[in-house]
C-alpha cells in the first residue's frame, strides 16, 4: 500500500511538472479587488518578473518593484514596456525600500523569506495613512484544518494546471523561475504576530497552500 501511494504521488508530481501554473498569479486579481480604483504610489516587495507591478501600474501613478534577485529583476525590466508606470530595483526588502510613503504595499510569496515581524513593521513604516497592505504568503501546515485544505487543493491544482495549459505539456512561466524556499512558520504564529504588529489585520487561509493578510493603516 505504501509503495502504491508513493507511485501515485510520483505520478502526480510528474503531471504537475508537465502542466505548471503560477499559484501566486492566481491571487493577483483578488489583490486588485482589495485596492482603491486609483492611487498614487504602490510598492511591490518581492516583485519577481513584474507581473503584479504591471497590473498595479494600470491603477497607480507610480509603482516601485523591489526584489533581491538581480536575474529575475532583469527579466522584469525586459518584460515591462517603457510607457508603463512601473520601475524595478534590486534591493533588500528590509533596508532598501523606497521611502514613500506608499498608498499601497503588496508582498506575494516573499515574506516567508524574511523575519516576519520585522518585515511587517518595515511595511507599516512605509505605508501612508489610509494606505492598504496586502500580503499573500505561505505557511507550514500543522493543524487538521491546514492538512484538509491542502488535501482539497491537490486535485484542484492538477485540474487547474490541465485547464490553463489546455491539456498540453508546457514549460514553467517566467514568474516561476524566481528563487524559492519552503515556508517554516505555522499559520497560528503568523496570525498572532500579525495582529500584534498590525492591529485590525485580517488573515485567512486560502487554497493552493497560501494565506492572505490585509491591513489598512489608520
Secondary structure, 3 states (H helix, E strand, C coil): CHHHHHHHHHHHHHHHHHCCCCCCHHHHHHHHHCCCCCEEEEEEECCCCCHHHHHHCCCEEEEEEEECCHHHHHHHHHHCCCCCCEEEEECCCCCCCCCCCEEEEEEECCHHHCCHHHHHHHHHHHEEEEEEEEEEECCECCCHHHHHHHHHHHHHHHHHHHHHCCCCCCCCCHHHHCCCCCCCCEHHHHHHHHHHHCCCCEEEEECCCEEEEEEECC
